[in-house]
Amino acid sequence: MFADFDFEVIVRSLPYLFYDGMTFTLMLTALATCGGIFFGTLLAMMRLSGFAPLSLPAASYVNLMRSVPLVLVIFWFYFLVPFIGQWVTGASQPIQVGAFVSSLVTFTLFEAAYFAEIMRAGIQSIPRGQVGAAQALGMTYLQTMGYIVLPQAFRNMLPVLLTQTIVLFQDTSLVYVLSITDFLGAASKIAQRDGRLVEMYLFAALVYFVISFVASLLVRRLQRRVAIIR
Amino acid sequence: MNYHWNWGIFFQTSPDGVHTYLETLLLGTGWTLATALSAWCLALGMGSLVGVIRTTPHLWLVRLGNAYVEVFRNIPLLVQMFLWYFVLPELLPVWAGDWLKQLPDASFYTAVVSLGFYTSARVAEQVRAGILSLARGQGWAALALGLTRTQAYIYVLLPMAYRIILPPLTSEFLNIIKNSAVALTIGLMELTARARAMQEFSFQVFEAFTAATVIYIIINIIVTFGMRWVERRSAVPGFIGAAPAAAATH
């Protein structure tokens, strides 16, 4: 069964897999997480504002993104981003954006909807009395959010945010549909070039498993450490 | 914007010469639903089994269940699909591998199996959380009444657990519909793949993707309302809705 298993092909392609592929995957994961948490927090604050012109668009955006498959969203933005770029810069033609920018925009905006739901739960987990107390001290809305509510919401939701980041890390493999050289894309290119599907896909699965599994163990440990004892 | 909108495109004949583009999208919707529903049966069956064995007192069964969940949760769905589609036939004996490769609709069966197992790990987590959220006394009471352990699970613990985890199960069901789009990578002509094909043949990118988006939203709304109805019908009197299940989401 594993008699003609060729470890050589894996060793030979390690630099390409990790230097080209994994760098792309990790960069995309890191930047999309930061962007997603930033926009997600804004969306959550908009949604909880109780001011319909803000909360309705935020709720519709979150529900729209959460009801559509990620693959479809990747296709959408792949074709939409050049037009958005044209509209923003006022160019006469749809502007060309690279694979990285296109997928970064896609994942930031898509994951923002999921991070928004997490942050909404986090903000709602703060007792209402704290907001009242902050206002009684004369704090503005932004001060209340920035100094009182959001720091605690982040702390409460940190394990969930990190778990979502692991999901995001796995989801970035879907840029395969745009033939981008992320980690899986690199593995699949070697697999098809050398006719070594079994070795490359098993190795890719192993790498994804090890990274996600170790990360989830770390999250579990962190969860015990940051838990606020009430 | 120099994009030429043409909403009439849906009623033009697609390259297969028989169906209009709208009909190809609806055919794709059929495949999406068929894949999702078949995979859901597998996910619910395997997920319940694994979820249950993780709550038994047998240490090795619990470890086996934990390993199962970790494996299927920590490998991206796309990679799992490639493993089932490209790698499995090579690892089997030659006759079995050839039979798998020549199977008509191989991509459909592969999609069902990989989606089913992938989702079963998530279902298992929820079934376990549901069972553990029940008061310990319920299981003991069932045993004290003379039920065997299997009977206690089937007649006492699981009927309660399923009702408690209905909301997270609903979102898993919505996820399996959305995740079925990943099967386009192994050649399943489901809804997203049809929209993609329509875009390639007609160059009407945004019309094609808008239509697919609208269909997904409609499916979502129908499932959400259907499950709310099921939740109301199956609610256990005396319990506060499904509030405790929130703990099971992560």
Interface residues (C-beta under 8 A of the other chain):
Chain A: M1 L64 S67 V68 P69 L70 V71 L72 F75 W76 F79 L80 F83 Q86 W87 Q93 P94 P159 V160 T163 Q170 D171 S173 L174 Y176 V177 L184 S188 A191 L197 V198 Y201 L202 A204 A205 Y208 F209 S212 F213 S216
Chain B: M1 N2 Y3 E70 V71 R73 N74 I75 P76 L77 L78 V79 Q80 F82 L83 F86 V87 E90 L91 L174 K178 N179 S180 A181 V182 L184 T185 T192 A195 R196 Q199 V205 F206 F209 A212 T213 Y216 I217 N220 H250
